[in-house]
Amino acid sequence: MKLSHNRAVFLMIAVALMWSTAGVVTRQLESARSFEITFWRSAFTALSLLVILPFFQGRRVFRKIWQGSTAFWVSGVCWSVMFTAFMVALTLTSVANVLVTMALGPLMTALVARVFIGHRIPVRTWLAIFAAGAGIAYMYGAQVSDASLLATLVTLCVPLAGAVNWTVTQHSHAHGQDVDLVPAVLVGAVISTVLTLPLAFPFQATAHDLSWLAFLGLGQLAIPCVLSVLCAGVLKAPEISLLALLEVIFGILLAWLGADEVPSSSVLIGGSVVIGALVINELIGWRNRNAEFREQLNPH
């Protein structure tokens, strides 16, 4: 599928909207709780990708998985951590808390890449990291308790696993081994399904719950993951990062409108600091890269 830049932008906005439905859908469930929610979502995601991937990549996709490199399997494990921690976090705290904390992903990636593969972090990114950290501290500071601490730690597993995933795949790419992230998503869904199955008993999900959970597996995760990879082939990394932040805005609005989950003032203020730091960091970085590119084209 060939995408123009404008179509890729609109498609990425649609992807962010699909990703953002997890919170409001979770609030519609009647009986399913915690690890059972994670199990069913991961299982439906795996089943969906078993159909979607051969359609896009042919049967060779299964050979890719079987012959996957160490980096590919590490990526799969990271996806499984993200799937599991995200859904468990939604059962422990508000949708807004989870989404804003997850937005730390790009900054946490910069830190992990600095520690493990020596990527230099610009001053602007250090400032963004400290500002975003202050925003998260303010957001959770108004609701300090053992439960909120647990929710924070579980939620932080999502951007941390994402940071490790990105760092491993980028390091592998630098050494001539590209990691196909979409089959890795399938591996992650399967691992998450297997690990959460024993914890999901006894099953309590109603038919109503299963229909919503099937939507999460197909419409909130499997389809947008495939579409985001298509967008990544057209859009630059800063564009992807900025458009992906729409998930936070869409998700909070959907939870507000669809589940009466009104974000607290601390979440709105702290979240604004986090999102603002991310946007400013990406925009400055984008401008600097464009300036360097122009200088290379016109050295005199």
C-alpha positions as CSV (number, residue, x, y, z in Angstrom):
1,M,0.0,0.0,0.0
2,K,1.4,3.4,-1.1
3,L,0.5,6.4,1.0
4,S,0.9,10.1,0.3
5,H,2.2,12.2,3.2
6,N,-1.2,13.8,3.8
7,R,-3.0,10.4,3.8
8,A,-0.4,9.0,6.2
9,V,-1.1,11.9,8.6
10,F,-4.8,11.4,8.5
11,L,-4.3,7.6,8.9
12,M,-2.0,8.2,11.9
13,I,-4.7,10.4,13.5
14,A,-7.2,7.5,13.0
15,V,-4.7,5.1,14.5
16,A,-4.4,7.4,17.6
17,L,-8.2,7.5,17.9
18,M,-8.4,3.7,17.7
19,W,-5.6,3.3,20.3
20,S,-7.4,5.7,22.6
21,T,-10.6,3.6,22.9
22,A,-9.1,1.2,25.4
23,G,-9.9,3.2,28.5
24,V,-13.6,3.9,27.7
25,V,-14.2,0.4,26.5
26,T,-12.7,-1.1,29.7
27,R,-15.2,1.0,31.7
28,Q,-18.1,-0.6,29.8
29,L,-17.2,-4.1,31.1
30,E,-19.7,-5.8,33.5
31,S,-17.8,-8.7,35.1
32,A,-14.3,-9.2,33.7
33,R,-11.5,-7.8,35.9
34,S,-7.8,-7.3,35.9
35,F,-5.9,-10.3,34.4
36,E,-8.9,-11.7,32.7
37,I,-9.3,-8.5,30.7
38,T,-5.7,-8.7,29.7
39,F,-6.0,-12.4,28.8
40,W,-9.0,-11.9,26.5
41,R,-7.6,-8.7,24.9
42,S,-4.3,-10.4,24.1
43,A,-6.0,-13.6,22.9
44,F,-8.3,-11.6,20.5
45,T,-5.3,-9.6,19.3
46,A,-3.3,-12.8,18.6
47,L,-6.3,-14.3,16.7
48,S,-6.8,-11.1,14.7
49,L,-3.1,-10.9,13.7
50,L,-3.1,-14.6,12.7
51,V,-5.6,-13.6,10.0
52,I,-4.3,-10.1,9.2
53,L,-0.5,-10.8,8.9
54,P,-0.7,-13.5,6.2
55,F,-3.0,-11.2,4.2
56,F,-0.4,-8.4,4.2
57,Q,2.8,-10.4,4.2
58,G,1.9,-13.9,3.0
59,R,2.7,-17.2,4.7
60,R,6.4,-16.2,4.9
61,V,5.5,-14.2,8.0
62,F,5.4,-17.4,10.0
63,R,8.9,-18.3,8.7
64,K,10.0,-14.8,9.9
65,I,8.8,-15.6,13.4
66,W,10.3,-19.1,13.4
67,Q,13.7,-17.7,12.2
68,G,13.5,-14.5,14.3
69,S,16.7,-13.1,15.7
70,T,17.3,-12.5,19.4
71,A,16.3,-8.9,19.0
72,F,13.0,-10.0,17.4
73,W,12.2,-12.2,20.4
74,V,13.2,-9.5,22.9
75,S,10.9,-7.2,21.0
76,G,8.1,-9.8,21.4
77,V,8.7,-9.9,25.1
78,C,8.6,-6.1,25.4
79,W,5.3,-6.1,23.5
80,S,3.9,-8.7,26.0
81,V,4.9,-6.5,28.9
82,M,3.3,-3.4,27.3
83,F,0.0,-5.3,26.6
84,T,-0.2,-6.8,30.1
85,A,0.9,-3.7,32.1
86,F,-1.4,-1.4,30.2
87,M,-4.6,-3.3,30.8
88,V,-3.7,-4.0,34.4
89,A,-2.9,-0.3,35.0
90,L,-6.4,0.7,33.6
91,T,-8.0,-1.4,36.3
92,L,-5.9,0.3,39.0
93,T,-6.1,4.0,38.2
94,S,-7.9,6.5,35.9
95,V,-7.6,6.5,32.1
96,A,-6.0,10.0,32.2
97,N,-3.3,8.9,34.7
98,V,-2.4,5.9,32.5
99,L,-2.3,7.8,29.2
100,V,-0.3,10.7,30.5
101,T,2.3,8.4,32.2
102,M,2.6,6.4,29.0
103,A,3.3,9.6,27.1
104,L,6.7,9.6,28.8
105,G,7.7,6.9,26.3
106,P,9.9,9.1,23.9
107,L,11.8,10.7,26.9
108,M,12.3,7.3,28.6
109,T,13.5,5.9,25.3
110,A,16.2,8.7,25.1
111,L,17.4,7.7,28.6
112,V,17.5,4.0,27.9
113,A,19.3,4.6,24.6
114,R,21.8,6.8,26.4
115,V,22.6,4.2,29.0
116,F,22.8,1.1,26.8
117,I,23.9,2.2,23.4
118,G,25.5,5.6,24.1
119,H,23.1,7.9,22.2
120,R,23.8,11.5,23.1
121,I,20.9,13.4,24.7
122,P,20.5,17.0,23.7
123,V,20.1,19.7,26.4
124,R,16.5,20.3,25.2
125,T,15.6,16.7,25.8
126,W,17.2,16.7,29.3
127,L,15.0,19.7,30.1
128,A,12.0,18.0,28.7
129,I,12.7,14.9,30.9
130,F,12.9,17.0,34.0
131,A,9.8,19.0,33.2
132,A,7.8,15.8,32.3
133,G,9.0,14.2,35.5
134,A,7.9,17.2,37.5
135,G,4.5,17.0,35.8
136,I,4.1,13.3,36.6
137,A,5.1,13.9,40.3
138,Y,2.6,16.7,40.5
139,M,-0.1,14.6,38.9
140,Y,0.3,11.7,41.4
141,G,1.3,13.9,44.4
142,A,-2.3,14.9,45.0
143,Q,-3.3,11.2,45.4
144,V,-0.4,9.6,47.3
145,S,-1.3,6.2,48.6
146,D,-0.2,2.6,48.4
147,A,-2.7,2.0,45.6
148,S,-1.6,5.0,43.5
149,L,2.1,3.9,44.0
150,L,1.3,0.5,42.7
151,A,-0.7,2.0,39.8
152,T,2.2,4.3,38.9
153,L,4.8,1.4,39.0
154,V,2.6,-0.8,36.8
155,T,1.9,2.0,34.3
156,L,5.6,2.9,34.1
157,C,6.3,-0.6,32.9
158,V,4.6,0.4,29.6
159,P,6.9,3.2,28.5
160,L,9.9,1.4,29.9
161,A,9.2,-1.7,27.9
162,G,8.6,0.5,24.9
163,A,11.9,2.2,25.4
164,V,13.7,-1.1,25.6
165,N,11.9,-2.3,22.5
166,W,12.8,0.8,20.4
167,T,16.4,0.7,21.6
168,V,16.9,-3.0,20.8
169,T,15.3,-2.7,17.4
170,Q,17.4,0.5,16.5
171,H,20.6,-1.2,17.7
172,S,19.8,-4.2,15.6
173,H,19.1,-2.0,12.6
174,A,22.4,-0.2,13.1
175,H,24.1,-3.6,12.8
176,G,22.3,-4.6,9.6
177,Q,19.5,-6.7,11.2
178,D,16.0,-5.1,10.8
179,V,13.3,-6.3,13.2
180,D,9.8,-6.6,11.7
181,L,7.7,-5.1,14.5
182,V,4.3,-6.4,13.4
183,P,5.1,-10.1,13.7
184,A,6.8,-9.2,17.0
185,V,3.4,-7.8,18.1
186,L,1.9,-11.2,17.4
187,V,4.6,-12.9,19.5
188,G,3.9,-10.4,22.3
189,A,0.2,-11.1,22.2
190,V,0.8,-14.8,22.4
191,I,3.2,-14.5,25.3
192,S,0.8,-12.2,27.2
193,T,-2.1,-14.7,26.5
194,V,-0.1,-17.6,27.9
195,L,1.2,-15.8,30.9
196,T,-2.1,-14.3,32.0
197,L,-4.2,-17.4,31.4
198,P,-3.6,-19.0,34.9
199,L,-4.2,-15.6,36.5
200,A,-7.5,-15.1,34.6
201,F,-9.3,-17.9,36.4
202,P,-12.1,-18.1,37.3
203,F,-13.5,-16.6,34.1
204,Q,-16.3,-14.1,34.8
205,A,-16.6,-12.3,31.5
206,T,-20.2,-12.1,30.1
207,A,-21.1,-12.2,26.4
208,H,-21.3,-8.4,26.6
209,D,-17.8,-8.2,28.0
210,L,-16.4,-10.6,25.4
211,S,-17.8,-8.5,22.5
212,W,-16.1,-5.4,23.9
213,L,-12.8,-7.3,24.5
214,A,-13.0,-8.7,21.0
215,F,-13.2,-5.1,19.8
216,L,-10.1,-4.2,21.9
217,G,-8.1,-7.1,20.3
218,L,-9.1,-6.3,16.7
219,G,-10.0,-2.6,16.5
220,Q,-7.9,-1.1,19.3
221,L,-4.7,-3.0,18.9
222,A,-4.3,-5.4,15.9
223,I,-5.5,-3.1,13.1
224,P,-4.0,0.2,14.3
225,C,-0.6,-1.6,14.9
226,V,-0.5,-2.7,11.3
227,L,-1.6,0.7,10.1
228,S,1.0,2.5,12.2
229,V,3.7,0.5,10.6
230,L,2.4,1.6,7.2
231,C,2.5,5.2,8.4
232,A,6.0,4.9,9.7
233,G,7.2,4.1,6.2
234,V,6.0,7.6,5.1
235,L,6.2,9.9,8.1
236,K,9.3,11.0,10.0
237,A,9.9,10.0,13.6
238,P,9.0,13.4,15.1
239,E,5.7,13.4,13.1
240,I,4.8,9.9,14.4
241,S,5.7,11.0,18.0
242,L,3.6,14.1,17.9
243,L,0.6,12.5,16.2
244,A,0.7,9.6,18.7
245,L,0.3,12.1,21.5
246,L,-3.3,12.5,20.2
247,E,-4.0,9.2,21.9
248,V,-3.7,11.0,25.3
249,I,-6.2,13.7,24.3
250,F,-8.6,11.4,22.6
251,G,-8.5,8.9,25.4
252,I,-9.2,11.4,28.2
253,L,-12.0,12.9,26.2
254,L,-13.6,9.5,25.4
255,A,-13.4,8.4,29.0
256,W,-14.9,11.7,30.1
257,L,-17.8,11.5,27.5
258,G,-18.3,7.8,27.5
259,A,-17.7,6.8,31.1
260,D,-18.1,10.0,33.1
261,E,-14.5,9.8,34.2
262,V,-13.7,13.5,34.8
263,P,-10.0,14.2,35.0
264,S,-8.9,15.9,38.2
265,S,-7.2,19.3,38.2
266,S,-3.9,17.7,39.1
267,V,-4.1,15.4,36.1
268,L,-5.0,18.3,33.8
269,I,-2.1,20.5,35.1
270,G,0.5,17.8,35.4
271,G,-0.6,16.2,32.0
272,S,-0.3,19.6,30.3
273,V,3.3,20.0,31.6
274,V,4.1,16.5,30.3
275,I,2.5,17.0,26.9
276,G,3.9,20.5,26.6
277,A,7.5,19.3,27.3
278,L,7.2,16.5,24.7
279,V,5.7,18.7,22.0
280,I,8.3,21.5,22.5
281,N,11.2,18.9,22.5
282,E,10.0,17.3,19.3
283,L,9.3,20.6,17.5
284,I,12.8,22.0,18.4
285,G,14.4,18.8,17.3
286,W,12.5,18.8,14.1
287,R,13.5,22.4,13.4
288,N,17.2,21.7,14.2
289,R,17.3,18.7,11.9
290,N,15.7,20.7,9.0
291,A,18.2,23.5,9.5
292,E,21.1,21.0,9.4
293,F,19.7,19.4,6.3
294,R,19.4,22.8,4.5
295,E,23.0,23.6,5.5
296,Q,24.1,20.4,3.9
297,L,22.3,21.3,0.7
298,N,23.7,24.8,0.7
299,P,27.1,24.7,2.4
300,H,27.9,28.3,1.3
